[in-house]
Amino acid sequence: MPGGYFVHNGQLFREGKAVISPDNRSFRYGDGLFETMRIVKGDIKLKQFHFERLLHGMKLLQFEIPEFFTPAHLESDILALCEKNRIETGAVIRMVIFRSDGGLYDLDDMRPNYIIQSMAFQQLPQFPDDGKGIAVDIYPDATKACNVFSSLKSNNFLPYLMGVLYARQKDLDDCIILNQYGRIADATAANVFCVKSKVIYTPPLSEGGIAGVARRFLMEALPAAGFSVEEALLSVAELESADEIFLTNAVRGVRYVEKFKNRMLTSQISRSVQQLWTEKLS
């Protein structure tokens, strides 16, 4: 993630500096979490939601959280990094939390280590859907379990990574991930919403999707703006018969689906949601 400098445990280093060993538990086992955030004019968008999700996940994974490890401390590190890299007006942040070195059974240190990287938003690889809808399909080769860890942004991201590779092979913009019951969980880097008869539906988090901060924001903002929104179990057939589908992500915002499988979709309500997002968070 290019940016000149990065932060490791509160210290600045030049990009390319080695700071973890081959025995690192995140490298070995995916033992940790990550957050991806957007900064606009020195403001971390939806920062309260990001930090609440991060600290909740750390507690769930039994990290021993030091007193100094607070949202204010992390925000200070993030903004200082963006200033150092001269990208505080528009940046994407990736923060990884992980445990230190150790084998599977000989872990002694439960405290968090962290790395923060930054990139100018303009350097973010652009989707071919800028200004238009995207094409998505179902990822057929793996499903996601529904359990207490399903909603976390875990460093163990394998089904999503393979879904991205599948999308590239099939000339798609994204793929939808199913849960163990064959229902909709989420997409490779987004939550899934669909529209039917002017009602917006999204799977509850018990269906295995990540607890997206964009999803959380919209679940509060959409009803306040007059939209009808419900959580519902969604089958593939229900997505196939939907009037509209859109995906949400804290960095990318709202992307409406133009083509699902071989079916073209409308986007009137999705565009209105996209406009709401832009007005509130740009």
Steps between C-alpha positions, in 0.01 A plus 500: 500500500709794376529808716861577589474422872303263720443462875600192700401506867505880510828550312545630147697292249575530131290272279693180434649478850463147642328513840354150550670163516412171327360385836237774503162349588309712251729374223476142625136472599315820407487585872365852500269760349514790260313821425490696176397865534461806286628844592359818347658835592657362815182330619474122543155424363281285728789479745278418798358196317848389389654518846199341670516206259876468544494499881202263508690259275814526710305411813336209320843372396622536861766763443627662818433865412739750667359818654670717238343305213201731450318646199663835574848342499436321171347807339807702596729240339285491186486876450871542576578237235284673241667831578844340467400355162331829398167338417277623783250657256400162354636164610424133554629345823561132568561412864595141593487371858686180579659299778876461523714198419409151613385155403147370518527386864784708646351848495604708803440860391133591441564871447430658158759606248389722214602633161337801333549570129367787292438567134370803316141435400585585141743205495228252590450263206190615321213269420383505139157586645583864579191688392305186413381174650699184565466135403492236775429130539509232769835355606440124469807339658475578873251614762536699820416362844244671722656530845616748762804598289322542165440873534867582569745640244742217568851476357391156381320615184526195273141466362501868406842483335394204290174675416700793362710264286182335371355842413812587301489172312133551411541870410279608792532799730418306817365172632238422763599254773245248628477370855491138615127485435533616138359846576654843441773599749676796334732584209881480482547845655148631553161438654209411273166680472215431259180682417164340438173694465680812631607328823876467569613168645834385641598179681531519880852458633402155629518391134879518506574839345760742634364777721570773247515858624335623180221248562461624857489862386237430235283290733470816712498765227264343246187478721566858617504605133166331427617168356342172606777264620475148642737221598403170337642161411579518128526201269669508161154474340386809689801691378431380146147642518597830666430828323835647607820396680769722648821440695639715782852555624650772724765595243314446172162614629189376320536313168185398317485173310414533133525128421447201730580173331346554154225736610503878465369698796353843560666743740262783592497441876864389502601829340302688766687307770825579322410869499415491872839342574679765294316786669568370851857376467684679219 
